[in-house]
């Protein structure tokens, strides 16, 4: 959506109207705009979104009312009921609320599973039939997969679980909850907002604030620069390398791996920048989703900095509940009895970690390569956890070395390359092709891949590479500035002429150097597919 002229013009008109209408009607205008945009993409998209919103709203209201009735009933009968009667009453009420919560979750996860994974299951069933020599195949279904269904489903279910766990109150106004689930800037690729965070500014009355509007426009422009100038340009070379793995093997895989890291980062963070910028223009604060992930010293830290809202969602709503669930407690008790306390502690944490990462892989896409990607991430994190005592002894024995700038750079580079290797599963068509290309990167490495002519043959000109390198350097400098304070605040403290020159330079760079043209699809953000 973000990179079409129609979208930009439409949002500009909405911005003007937003600050002219009565302040109390602003949230309702945003709701109408969100559904209009979603409807413009496909007339059936709003139906899916509305079904999720209605079911979550009704389940949340039922649970909240039951909690309130239960508390009121116990307060009124605190002297009439024994401890056992109170305990029995609480258990019965909790069972009813839990049943409603589970039905709502299973229903919405079912919608997600049917739309996104039905053909994946059919593909695997057909594969099994072929393996056993059966020629008959199950026909694939033509199912509409709504844009951003993974994002708005998880965001809605997070709200419902918060209500169930009493981490927040249920929203009584249906239209306000509908705005929370459909707020258009984050509908396509996140972030996965928490209700208590987004609602702090989403429903407020907003007066025109030039500083906030300017900050929002600057953030949007920075996102467009990263998307159109860097991501869409380097993506041409990535596509050519990954589309022909038989020719682009050995050293080419390493080049493609690095190029894809630059493309994915600038594409995804660019989209998030645009999201946050649009929201800020309307006076709304959206959660940050990145914190300089390529400065991470290990993979666990990387995932605390990359796609932050997804990682915290899986942690809070899957990892923690799994770790303290009944079956996991039973497993821990059994492991303690047979293998000791150390193995017992590891078993529940490690099992929950693997489940979370396999689920994360499935969330990213209906393909075994995403499952393999998630599993590999989980295994690497667990291996790092097991080796942590060894790291600690090494750091203790060589304190000067481990505190040096060079060693920290080594840790950052090691983590970056490791993540690049794991991302190979993202880009190749199958697990087999990804693994084969990874092996060939070492066994068929050829320096020929790094010659000038070969780089040109990847689909980019010498000028394109200069633009990409300059763009990456600019992103690196901005990340360095952001270690101390947000780059926009740093720029804001500069003299007006400096700010004006930087803004105009970025604007013209985006307009003149962005990837446009007949037949070119600049609207295809990578994370839209998830």
C-alpha positions as CSV (number, residue, x, y, z in Angstrom):
1,X,0.0,0.0,0.0
2,X,2.6,2.5,1.2
3,X,4.4,3.1,-2.1
4,X,1.5,3.8,-4.4
5,X,0.7,7.4,-5.4
6,X,-3.0,6.7,-4.7
7,X,-2.2,5.8,-1.1
8,X,0.0,8.8,-0.5
9,X,-2.7,11.2,-1.9
10,X,-5.5,9.5,0.0
11,X,-3.6,9.7,3.3
12,X,-2.7,13.3,2.7
13,X,-6.5,14.1,2.2
14,X,-7.3,12.1,5.4
15,X,-4.7,14.1,7.3
16,X,-6.3,17.4,6.3
17,X,-9.8,16.3,7.2
18,X,-8.6,14.6,10.4
19,X,-7.5,17.9,12.0
20,X,-10.6,19.8,10.7
21,X,-13.4,17.6,12.0
22,X,-14.5,17.6,15.7
23,X,-11.9,16.0,17.9
24,X,-14.3,13.4,19.4
25,X,-14.9,11.9,15.9
26,X,-11.3,11.4,15.0
27,X,-11.1,7.7,16.1
28,X,-14.2,6.9,14.1
29,X,-12.8,8.6,11.0
30,X,-9.6,6.5,11.4
31,X,-11.8,3.4,11.6
32,X,-13.7,4.3,8.4
33,X,-10.4,5.1,6.6
34,X,-8.8,1.8,7.7
35,X,-11.7,-0.2,6.4
36,X,-11.9,1.8,3.2
37,X,-8.2,1.1,2.5
38,X,-8.6,-2.6,3.3
39,X,-11.7,-2.8,1.1
40,X,-9.8,-1.1,-1.8
41,X,-7.3,-3.9,-1.8
42,X,-10.0,-6.6,-1.9
43,X,-13.6,-6.4,-1.1
44,X,-13.5,-9.6,1.0
45,X,-10.6,-8.6,3.2
46,X,-12.8,-6.5,5.6
47,X,-15.1,-9.6,6.1
48,X,-12.2,-11.6,7.6
49,X,-11.1,-8.7,9.7
50,X,-14.7,-8.0,11.0
51,X,-15.2,-11.6,11.9
52,X,-12.1,-11.6,14.1
53,X,-13.0,-8.3,15.6
54,X,-16.6,-9.4,16.5
55,X,-15.5,-12.7,18.0
56,X,-12.7,-11.2,20.1
57,X,-15.0,-8.3,21.2
58,X,-17.8,-10.7,22.4
59,X,-15.4,-13.1,24.1
60,X,-13.6,-10.2,25.8
61,X,-16.8,-8.6,27.0
62,X,-18.1,-12.0,28.3
63,X,-14.9,-12.7,30.2
64,X,-14.8,-9.2,31.7
65,X,-18.4,-9.4,32.8
66,X,-17.9,-12.8,34.3
67,X,-14.9,-11.5,36.2
68,X,-16.9,-8.6,37.5
69,X,-19.9,-10.7,38.5
70,X,-17.6,-13.2,40.2
71,X,-15.9,-10.5,42.2
72,X,-19.2,-8.9,43.2
73,X,-20.8,-12.3,44.1
74,X,-17.9,-13.3,46.3
75,X,-17.9,-9.9,48.0
76,X,-21.6,-10.1,48.7
77,X,-21.3,-13.7,50.1
78,X,-18.0,-13.5,51.8
79,X,-19.5,-14.4,55.1
80,X,-22.0,-17.0,53.8
81,X,-19.5,-19.2,51.9
82,X,-16.8,-21.5,53.3
83,X,-13.3,-21.5,51.9
84,X,-14.0,-24.6,49.9
85,X,-17.2,-23.2,48.5
86,X,-15.4,-20.1,47.4
87,X,-12.7,-22.1,45.8
88,X,-15.2,-24.3,44.0
89,X,-17.1,-21.2,42.8
90,X,-13.9,-19.6,41.5
91,X,-12.9,-22.8,39.7
92,X,-16.3,-23.2,38.0
93,X,-16.3,-19.5,36.9
94,X,-12.7,-19.7,35.6
95,X,-13.6,-22.9,33.7
96,X,-16.4,-21.1,31.9
97,X,-14.2,-18.1,31.1
98,X,-11.4,-20.4,29.9
99,X,-13.8,-22.3,27.7
100,X,-14.9,-19.1,25.9
101,X,-11.4,-17.8,25.6
102,X,-10.2,-21.1,24.1
103,X,-13.1,-21.3,21.7
104,X,-12.4,-17.8,20.4
105,X,-8.7,-18.5,20.1
106,X,-9.2,-21.8,18.3
107,X,-11.8,-20.2,16.0
108,X,-9.5,-17.3,14.9
109,X,-6.4,-19.5,14.7
110,X,-8.5,-21.9,12.6
111,X,-9.3,-19.0,10.1
112,X,-5.6,-18.3,9.9
113,X,-4.7,-21.9,9.5
114,X,-7.3,-22.6,6.8
115,X,-6.6,-19.5,4.7
116,X,-2.8,-19.7,5.0
117,X,-1.9,-23.3,5.4
118,X,-4.6,-25.5,3.7
119,X,-2.6,-25.8,0.4
120,X,0.5,-26.5,2.4
121,X,-1.1,-29.5,4.0
122,X,-2.5,-30.6,0.7
123,X,0.9,-30.4,-0.9
124,X,2.4,-32.6,1.8
125,X,-0.5,-35.1,1.6
126,X,0.1,-35.3,-2.2
127,X,3.8,-35.8,-1.5
128,X,3.1,-38.7,0.8
129,X,0.7,-40.2,-1.8
130,X,3.5,-40.0,-4.5
131,X,6.0,-41.6,-2.1
132,X,3.8,-44.7,-1.7
133,X,3.2,-44.9,-5.5
134,X,-0.3,-43.5,-5.6
135,X,-0.9,-41.3,-8.6
136,X,-4.1,-39.6,-7.4
137,X,-3.8,-36.1,-6.1
138,X,-5.9,-33.8,-4.0
139,X,-6.7,-30.6,-5.8
140,X,-5.4,-27.4,-4.4
141,X,-7.9,-24.8,-3.2
142,X,-8.2,-21.2,-4.4
143,X,-8.4,-19.6,-1.0
144,X,-8.1,-15.8,-0.4
145,X,-5.4,-15.0,2.2
146,X,-6.1,-11.5,3.6
147,X,-3.2,-9.1,3.8
148,X,-1.7,-9.0,7.3
149,X,-3.9,-11.8,8.7
150,X,-1.1,-13.1,10.8
151,X,-0.5,-9.6,12.3
152,X,-4.1,-8.6,13.1
153,X,-4.9,-12.1,14.4
154,X,-2.0,-12.2,16.9
155,X,-2.7,-8.6,17.9
156,X,-6.4,-9.4,18.6
157,X,-5.7,-12.6,20.5
158,X,-3.0,-10.8,22.6
159,X,-5.8,-8.3,23.7
160,X,-8.1,-11.2,24.5
161,X,-5.5,-13.0,26.6
162,X,-4.7,-9.8,28.5
163,X,-8.3,-9.5,29.4
164,X,-8.5,-13.1,30.5
165,X,-5.3,-12.8,32.6
166,X,-6.6,-9.4,34.0
167,X,-3.6,-7.6,32.5
168,X,-6.0,-5.0,31.1
169,X,-9.7,-4.1,30.9
170,X,-12.0,-5.1,28.1
171,X,-13.0,-2.4,25.7
172,X,-16.7,-1.7,25.9
173,X,-16.9,0.3,22.7
174,X,-17.0,-2.1,19.8
175,X,-15.9,0.6,17.3
176,X,-12.8,1.5,19.4
177,X,-11.7,-2.2,19.5
178,X,-12.4,-2.4,15.7
179,X,-10.0,0.5,15.3
180,X,-7.4,-1.2,17.4
181,X,-7.5,-4.4,15.2
182,X,-7.7,-2.5,11.9
183,X,-5.5,0.7,12.3
184,X,-4.3,0.9,8.7
185,X,-0.6,1.9,9.0
186,X,0.2,-1.3,10.9
187,X,-2.2,-3.6,9.2
188,X,0.1,-4.8,6.4
189,X,3.3,-5.7,8.3
190,X,3.0,-4.7,11.9
191,X,4.2,-4.0,14.5
192,X,2.1,-6.3,16.6
193,X,0.9,-3.7,19.1
194,X,-0.3,-4.4,22.6
195,X,-3.7,-2.9,23.5
196,X,-2.5,-1.0,26.6
197,X,0.3,0.6,24.5
198,X,-1.6,1.6,21.4
199,X,-4.8,2.7,23.2
200,X,-2.9,5.3,25.2
201,X,-3.0,7.6,22.1
202,X,-5.3,5.9,19.6
203,X,-8.5,7.1,21.1
204,X,-7.4,10.5,22.4
205,X,-8.4,13.9,20.9
206,X,-5.5,15.2,18.9
207,X,-4.8,18.9,18.2
208,X,-2.5,19.8,15.3
209,X,1.1,19.7,16.6
210,X,3.6,20.9,14.0
211,X,6.6,19.3,15.7
212,X,4.9,15.9,15.9
213,X,3.7,16.2,12.3
214,X,7.2,17.2,11.1
215,X,8.8,14.3,13.0
216,X,6.2,11.9,11.5
217,X,6.9,13.2,7.9
218,X,10.7,12.9,8.5
219,X,10.2,9.3,9.7
220,X,8.1,8.5,6.7
221,X,10.6,10.0,4.3
222,X,13.4,8.0,5.9
223,X,11.4,4.8,5.5
224,X,10.7,5.6,1.8
225,X,14.4,6.3,1.3
226,X,15.4,2.9,2.7
227,X,12.6,1.0,0.8
228,X,12.8,2.7,-2.6
229,X,16.5,3.6,-2.9
230,X,18.2,0.7,-1.1
231,X,15.9,-2.3,-0.7
232,X,14.2,-2.3,-4.1
233,X,17.5,-1.6,-5.9
234,X,19.6,-4.3,-4.2
235,X,16.6,-6.6,-4.4
236,X,17.1,-6.9,-8.2
237,X,20.5,-8.5,-7.6
238,X,19.1,-10.7,-4.9
239,X,16.3,-12.0,-7.1
240,X,18.7,-12.8,-10.0
241,X,21.1,-14.7,-7.7
242,X,18.5,-16.7,-5.9
243,X,16.5,-17.5,-9.0
244,X,19.3,-19.3,-10.7
245,X,21.2,-21.3,-8.0
246,X,22.8,-23.6,-10.6
247,X,24.8,-20.7,-12.1
248,X,25.0,-18.4,-9.0
249,X,26.7,-20.9,-6.7
250,X,29.8,-20.9,-4.5
251,X,30.9,-17.3,-3.9
252,X,27.7,-15.9,-5.4
253,X,25.8,-17.4,-2.5
254,X,27.9,-15.4,-0.1
255,X,27.3,-12.3,-2.1
256,X,23.6,-13.0,-2.3
257,X,23.5,-13.6,1.4
258,X,25.0,-10.2,2.2
259,X,22.8,-8.5,-0.3
260,X,19.7,-10.1,1.1
261,X,20.6,-8.9,4.6
262,X,20.7,-5.3,3.3
263,X,17.5,-5.7,1.3
264,X,15.5,-7.3,4.2
265,X,16.7,-4.8,6.8
266,X,16.1,-1.7,4.6
267,X,12.7,-3.1,3.4
268,X,11.3,-4.2,6.7
269,X,12.6,-1.3,8.8
270,X,11.6,1.1,6.0
271,X,8.1,-0.2,6.2
272,X,8.0,0.2,9.9
273,X,9.4,3.7,9.7
274,X,6.6,4.6,7.3
275,X,4.0,3.0,9.7
276,X,5.3,4.9,12.7
277,X,5.6,8.1,10.7
278,X,2.0,7.9,9.5
279,X,0.7,7.2,13.0
280,X,2.7,10.1,14.4
281,X,1.3,12.5,11.8
282,X,-2.1,11.6,13.2
283,X,-0.9,12.0,16.8
284,X,-0.7,8.3,17.6
285,X,2.3,6.5,19.0
286,X,3.1,3.1,17.6
287,X,5.6,0.7,19.3
288,X,9.2,0.6,17.9
289,X,10.0,-2.7,16.3
290,X,13.8,-2.5,15.8
291,X,16.7,-1.4,17.9
292,X,19.8,-1.6,15.8
293,X,19.8,-5.5,15.5
294,X,23.0,-5.7,13.5
295,X,24.9,-4.3,16.5
296,X,24.0,-7.5,18.5
297,X,26.7,-9.6,20.0
298,X,24.8,-12.9,20.0
299,X,21.7,-14.3,18.3
300,X,19.5,-14.1,21.5
301,X,20.3,-10.4,21.7
302,X,19.6,-10.1,17.9
303,X,16.1,-11.4,18.4
304,X,15.5,-8.9,21.3
305,X,16.3,-6.1,18.8
306,X,14.8,-7.5,15.5
307,X,11.0,-7.5,15.0
308,X,10.7,-6.8,18.8
309,X,6.9,-7.0,18.9
310,X,6.8,-10.4,17.4
311,X,9.4,-11.7,19.7
312,X,7.7,-10.4,22.9
313,X,4.4,-11.7,21.6
314,X,5.7,-15.2,21.3
315,X,7.5,-14.9,24.7
316,X,4.5,-13.6,26.6
317,X,1.7,-15.6,25.0
318,X,3.3,-18.9,24.1
319,X,6.7,-19.4,25.8
320,X,5.7,-18.3,29.4
321,X,2.3,-20.1,29.4
322,X,3.9,-23.2,28.0
323,X,6.7,-23.2,30.6
324,X,4.3,-23.2,33.5
325,X,1.6,-25.4,32.0
326,X,0.5,-28.7,33.6
327,X,2.1,-31.0,31.0
328,X,5.4,-29.1,31.3
329,X,5.3,-29.3,35.1
330,X,4.7,-33.0,34.8
331,X,7.7,-33.3,32.4
332,X,9.9,-31.3,34.8
333,X,8.9,-33.6,37.7
334,X,9.7,-36.7,35.7
335,X,13.0,-35.4,34.5
336,X,14.0,-34.3,38.0
337,X,13.3,-37.8,39.3
338,X,15.2,-39.6,36.6
339,X,17.9,-37.2,35.5
340,X,18.4,-34.6,38.3
341,X,17.5,-31.0,38.9
342,X,19.8,-29.6,36.2
343,X,18.2,-31.5,33.4
344,X,14.7,-30.9,34.8
345,X,15.2,-27.1,34.6
346,X,16.6,-27.3,31.1
347,X,13.9,-29.7,29.8
348,X,10.9,-27.3,30.1
349,X,12.8,-24.2,29.0
350,X,14.4,-26.0,26.0
351,X,11.2,-27.7,24.9
352,X,9.2,-24.5,25.1
353,X,12.0,-22.7,23.1
354,X,11.9,-25.2,20.3
355,X,8.1,-25.1,20.1
356,X,8.1,-21.3,20.1
357,X,10.7,-21.2,17.3
358,X,9.0,-23.8,15.2
359,X,5.8,-21.8,15.6
360,X,7.6,-18.7,14.6
361,X,8.8,-20.4,11.5
362,X,5.3,-21.6,10.6
363,X,4.0,-18.0,11.3
364,X,6.4,-16.7,8.6
365,X,5.2,-18.9,5.9
366,X,3.5,-22.2,4.7
367,X,6.7,-23.9,3.7
368,X,9.1,-26.4,5.3
369,X,12.0,-24.0,4.7
370,X,10.4,-21.6,7.2
371,X,10.0,-24.4,9.7
372,X,13.7,-25.3,9.2
373,X,14.6,-21.6,9.6
374,X,12.7,-21.4,12.9
375,X,14.1,-24.7,14.2
376,X,17.7,-23.6,13.3
377,X,17.3,-20.4,15.2
378,X,16.0,-22.2,18.3
379,X,18.8,-24.8,18.2
380,X,21.5,-22.1,17.8
381,X,20.1,-20.2,20.8
382,X,20.0,-23.3,22.9
383,X,23.6,-24.2,21.9
384,X,24.7,-20.7,22.9
385,X,22.9,-21.1,26.2
386,X,24.7,-24.4,26.9
387,X,28.0,-22.8,26.0
388,X,27.4,-19.8,28.1
389,X,29.5,-21.1,31.1
390,X,32.4,-21.7,28.7
391,X,32.0,-18.1,27.4
392,X,32.0,-16.8,31.0
393,X,35.2,-18.6,31.9
394,X,36.9,-17.3,28.7
395,X,35.8,-13.7,29.6
396,X,37.0,-14.2,33.1
397,X,40.4,-15.5,32.0
398,X,40.9,-12.8,29.3
399,X,39.2,-9.7,30.6
400,X,41.3,-7.2,28.6
401,X,40.7,-9.1,25.4
402,X,36.9,-9.5,25.8
403,X,36.6,-5.8,26.9
404,X,38.4,-4.6,23.8
405,X,36.7,-2.9,20.9
406,X,38.1,-5.4,18.4
407,X,36.6,-8.4,20.3
408,X,33.2,-6.6,20.4
409,X,33.4,-6.0,16.7
410,X,34.2,-9.8,16.2
411,X,31.1,-10.7,18.2
412,X,29.0,-8.3,16.1
413,X,30.4,-9.7,12.8
414,X,30.0,-13.3,14.0
415,X,26.3,-12.7,14.9
416,X,25.7,-10.9,11.6
417,X,27.2,-13.7,9.5
418,X,25.4,-16.3,11.5
419,X,22.0,-14.6,10.9
420,X,22.8,-14.2,7.2
421,X,23.4,-17.9,7.0
422,X,20.1,-18.7,8.6
423,X,18.3,-16.3,6.3
424,X,19.3,-18.5,3.4
425,X,16.2,-20.5,4.2
426,X,14.2,-17.3,3.6
427,X,15.2,-16.8,0.0
428,X,15.7,-20.2,-1.6
429,X,12.7,-22.2,-2.8
430,X,13.2,-25.2,-0.7
431,X,15.1,-26.6,2.3
432,X,17.1,-28.8,-0.1
433,X,18.1,-25.9,-2.3
434,X,19.0,-23.8,0.7
435,X,21.2,-26.4,2.3
436,X,22.8,-27.3,-1.0
437,X,23.6,-23.6,-1.7
438,X,25.0,-23.2,1.8
439,X,27.3,-26.2,1.3
440,X,28.4,-25.0,-2.1
441,X,29.3,-21.6,-0.6
442,X,32.3,-23.5,1.0
443,X,32.9,-26.3,-1.4
444,X,32.6,-24.4,-4.7
445,X,33.8,-21.0,-3.5
446,X,35.2,-19.0,-6.5
447,X,36.8,-15.6,-6.4
448,X,35.4,-15.0,-9.9
449,X,32.1,-14.0,-8.3
450,X,33.7,-10.9,-6.9
451,X,34.9,-9.4,-10.2
452,X,33.4,-6.2,-11.5
453,X,31.7,-7.8,-14.6
454,X,30.0,-10.5,-12.5
455,X,28.6,-7.8,-10.2
456,X,27.2,-6.0,-13.3
457,X,25.7,-9.2,-14.6
458,X,23.7,-9.5,-11.4
459,X,21.4,-6.9,-12.8
460,X,22.8,-3.7,-11.3
461,X,25.0,-1.0,-12.9
462,X,28.0,0.5,-11.3
463,X,26.0,3.6,-10.4
464,X,23.4,1.3,-8.7
465,X,26.2,-0.2,-6.5
466,X,27.5,3.3,-5.6
467,X,24.0,4.3,-4.6
468,X,23.5,1.1,-2.5
469,X,26.8,1.5,-0.8
470,X,26.2,5.1,0.0
471,X,22.7,4.2,1.4
472,X,24.1,1.5,3.6
473,X,26.7,3.9,4.9
474,X,24.0,6.5,5.7
475,X,22.0,3.8,7.5
476,X,25.1,2.8,9.5
477,X,25.8,6.4,10.5
478,X,22.1,6.9,11.6
479,X,22.4,3.7,13.7
480,X,25.5,5.0,15.4
481,X,23.8,8.3,16.2
482,X,20.7,6.4,17.5
483,X,22.9,4.6,20.1
484,X,22.9,7.9,22.1
485,X,19.6,9.5,21.1
486,X,17.0,9.2,18.3
487,X,18.4,10.6,15.0
488,X,15.4,12.9,14.6
489,X,16.1,14.5,18.0
490,X,19.8,14.9,17.1
491,X,18.8,16.6,13.8
492,X,16.3,18.7,15.6
493,X,19.0,20.3,17.7
494,X,21.0,21.4,14.6
495,X,20.6,24.8,13.1
496,X,17.7,25.3,10.7
497,X,19.9,25.5,7.6
498,X,21.4,22.1,8.4
499,X,18.0,20.5,9.0
500,X,16.7,22.0,5.8
501,X,19.6,20.8,3.7
502,X,19.4,17.2,5.2
503,X,15.6,17.1,4.6
504,X,15.8,18.4,1.0
505,X,18.7,16.1,0.2
506,X,16.8,13.0,1.5
507,X,13.7,14.0,-0.3
508,X,15.4,14.5,-3.7
509,X,17.5,11.3,-3.2
510,X,14.2,9.4,-2.7
511,X,12.5,11.0,-5.6
512,X,15.4,10.9,-8.1
513,X,17.1,7.6,-7.0
514,X,14.0,5.5,-6.0
515,X,13.2,2.4,-8.1
516,X,10.3,3.3,-10.3
517,X,9.2,2.3,-13.8
518,X,6.6,0.6,-15.9
519,X,5.9,-2.9,-14.6
520,X,7.9,-2.3,-11.5
521,X,6.1,-3.3,-8.3
522,X,7.4,-1.0,-5.6
523,X,4.5,-1.9,-3.3
524,X,5.7,-5.4,-2.5
525,X,7.1,-5.2,1.0
526,X,8.7,-8.5,2.0
527,X,6.8,-8.8,5.3
528,X,3.4,-8.3,3.6
529,X,3.5,-12.0,2.7
530,X,3.6,-13.0,6.4
